[in-house]
Amino acid sequence: MSNETASGNTDSLQHFEAALNELETIINQMESGQMPLQQSLTAYKRGSELLSFCQKALADVEQQIRILNESNQLQTFTPIDE
């Protein structure tokens, strides 16, 4: 794996983690019931965007795993002791 690819994967993971954290924050704020209606609507829209981003990121990772499995690049881990 090239450094550029590894860096891209790290960036994607950081973006995913940041989006997931922001989504969790929005959910907690909305569940508290303390937001005014307009702010709730704005938060809902942002949460929807974040959810779509996270779902796409997970689908992309699942596809990468399928490709790796099909190309036999993933090997079953066997501990050295065995």
Phi, psi and omega per residue, in radians:
M1 nan 2.305 -3.126
S2 -1.332 2.801 3.099
N3 -1.073 -0.629 -3.137
E4 -1.121 -0.744 3.121
T5 -1.164 -0.767 3.125
A6 -1.074 -0.729 3.116
S7 -1.118 -0.717 3.113
G8 -1.095 -0.701 3.112
N9 -1.148 -0.687 3.116
T10 -1.133 -0.757 3.111
D11 -1.074 -0.761 3.138
S12 -1.080 -0.754 3.128
L13 -1.107 -0.725 3.128
Q14 -1.138 -0.701 3.107
H15 -1.138 -0.717 3.123
F16 -1.103 -0.845 -3.135
E17 -1.058 -0.739 3.130
A18 -1.119 -0.753 3.131
A19 -1.120 -0.747 3.136
L20 -1.121 -0.729 3.103
N21 -1.105 -0.744 3.122
E22 -1.131 -0.713 3.116
L23 -1.083 -0.761 3.109
E24 -1.077 -0.698 3.108
T25 -1.090 -0.790 3.130
I26 -1.077 -0.770 3.140
I27 -1.057 -0.803 3.132
N28 -1.064 -0.729 3.137
Q29 -1.135 -0.742 -3.120
M30 -1.191 -0.667 3.141
E31 -1.190 -0.398 -3.137
S32 -1.200 -0.380 3.128
G33 1.277 0.248 -3.086
Q34 -1.724 0.019 -3.103
M35 -1.546 2.431 3.004
P36 -1.141 2.797 -3.062
L37 -0.960 -0.857 -3.104
Q38 -1.099 -0.710 3.127
Q39 -1.168 -0.643 3.085
S40 -1.098 -0.725 3.119
L41 -1.106 -0.777 3.112
T42 -1.095 -0.758 3.121
A43 -1.121 -0.686 3.121
Y44 -1.086 -0.769 3.120
K45 -1.071 -0.791 3.137
R46 -1.131 -0.736 3.115
G47 -1.075 -0.677 3.104
S48 -1.110 -0.735 3.093
E49 -1.096 -0.781 -3.136
L50 -1.130 -0.714 3.120
L51 -1.069 -0.776 3.117
S52 -1.078 -0.756 3.112
F53 -1.046 -0.825 -3.115
C54 -1.132 -0.720 3.120
Q55 -1.093 -0.717 3.127
K56 -1.163 -0.734 3.140
A57 -1.076 -0.746 3.114
L58 -1.154 -0.709 3.105
A59 -1.091 -0.689 3.107
D60 -1.099 -0.741 3.126
V61 -1.147 -0.755 3.104
E62 -1.032 -0.712 3.117
Q63 -1.131 -0.739 3.108
Q64 -1.065 -0.704 3.128
I65 -1.140 -0.744 3.092
R66 -1.021 -0.774 -3.133
I67 -1.105 -0.774 3.122
L68 -1.105 -0.722 3.121
N69 -1.111 -0.743 -3.109
E70 -1.204 -0.530 -3.128
S71 -1.585 0.103 3.123
N72 1.006 0.502 3.089
Q73 -1.437 -0.290 3.066
L74 -1.653 2.289 3.134
Q75 -1.959 2.592 3.074
T76 -1.193 2.316 -3.135
F77 -1.318 2.233 3.064
T78 -2.140 2.045 3.131
P79 -1.038 2.627 -3.120
I80 -1.092 -0.549 -3.089
D81 -1.133 -0.391 -3.068
E82 -1.544 nan nan
